[in-house]
Amino acid sequence: MSATSTDSGSLDATAGIPADLLIGGEWVAAASGRPRIAVENPADGEVLAEIADADVADALAALDAAAAAQAGWAATPARERCELLRSAFERLRAERERFATIISLEMGKPLREARAEVDYGAEFLRWYAEEGVRLQGDYRISPDGGSRILVKPQPIGPCLLITPWNFPLAMATRKIAPALAAGCTAILKPATLTPLASLAFAQLLVEVGVPAGVLGILTTSGAGALSSALLADGRIRKVSFTGSTEVGRRLIAASGEKVVATSMELGGNAPFLVFADADLEAAVDGALVAKMRNMGEACTAANRFLVADPVADEFARLLSARIAALRVGPGTDEASEVGPLIDAESRDRVAGLVAAAADDGATVHVGGAPLSGPGYFFEPTVLEGVDPTGPLLGDEIFGPVAPIVRFGSDEEAIELANDTEYGLVSYAYTRDLERALRVADALEAGMVAINRGLVSNAAAPFGGIKQSGLGREGGREGIEDYLDLKYVALDL
Ligand code: NAD
């Protein structure tokens, strides 16, 4: 079954996307016969497609196929595997507009950001097509002078890949590309809210010639049951998850029984520090990117703007003016700069956080309320004077809301920045190189952006510390999570 196109124009992009499960190289209906799951456009509630709802039997069938394909895929020359990824990169680039439209329709982000996601997502295919042919072993001589030590990387085995709704394509390619390049087979479980870009991409991989069983794809309303069954089976050797810290904790626990390796890209609560010597115009430009990209629905979204006292008024004025001028509308309208939130629940949660902060005495400079429907829009918002112990600063906001907090000394700024269980990314603006390096050292985060509002880069090791995650994606490190090392002791 394919997704049905319900309208002309931009909805043509969704026509022909498979809406079934990819198991053993075939698109098949769910064995359960459970009702299909409607995928909605968050800008207007329109149903874009109805996808299969897999159950545990489907998951185990996909695992049978992945396990059966594992040895053959591992034995396929790296060049051959990587040429397929390269072909997928070329196809994705050629179909940039189609994929951008799919992402924008199902997730809501503005087209210009959806195009950037296609570019970013495609880059992982190119990067790992290049890295996958350069995996190096090692030949060592034991200190006793006699024996030799051979060390060789080998694929870890079938992988379970679970992705969130906020970057429907890039989070999938960031996992699929290194897994396949390393010689692992994989089963992808995309988010049920935004599965269409992943389904279209899986079809693209089939078309470029990825062999049957090497990639399976399961959509389901029962993610917990499916992942538990797959992790308890013993044949999955790796789970790579991007999503909330809460679900990540559960997956880490479930991986214990069969000692499955885990990579976890979890939530964040990014501080954005503006020091008194910062270029304020540049800081505001960076703040717009770090806060408003993806409507604030990003693990990397700046969650807390910590601004030095002497420049706080000016920063608040400049940021408020820019945020008030943003055009809010459906992502597929070329003019839109901020799209809808993903669903009514998210919009209501963000509204609740802002209302509670205002009740506790915060001053709302701009925005502050949901917009009337259709769609789940929330006004881009700037506020100040927020209770430092309240949920707005403690939780991931996941919405277009920028709270400003003032600080006195650098020490206070660092203390405020690190006062969270998360440690994904921190941003800092300063023109003082010595301060920049000192602050970068002191910030408890897997990634630090200095005078930039964006860290995502396929060539860099993306990931968090503390409760933001385990492992890295991207860069030369990203493929290591899909490799085991074998040591061969050798006497000649
Ligand atoms: P989520 O944790 O609710 O869901 C993520 C995925 O896990 C989805 O595919 C979902 O269906 C699946 N899932 C849900 N319950 C599960 C279970 N019990 N077992 C297995 N899978 C399960 O997160 P979300 O709402 O889709 O995404 C938002 C979260 O993702 C935010 O916390 C955000 O910070 C995080 N995120 C992190 C990164 C990163 O790289 N660190 C990137 C993007 C998003």
Boltz pocket constraint, residues with backbone or C-beta under 6 A from the ligand:
constraints:
  - pocket:
      binder: B
      contacts: [[A, 162], [A, 163], [A, 164], [A, 165], [A, 166], [A, 167], [A, 171], [A, 189], [A, 190], [A, 191], [A, 192], [A, 220], [A, 223], [A, 224], [A, 225], [A, 227], [A, 228], [A, 242], [A, 243], [A, 244], [A, 245], [A, 247], [A, 248], [A, 250], [A, 251], [A, 264], [A, 265], [A, 266], [A, 267], [A, 268], [A, 298], [A, 299], [A, 300], [A, 396], [A, 424], [A, 464], [A, 468], [A, 469]]
      max_distance: 6.0
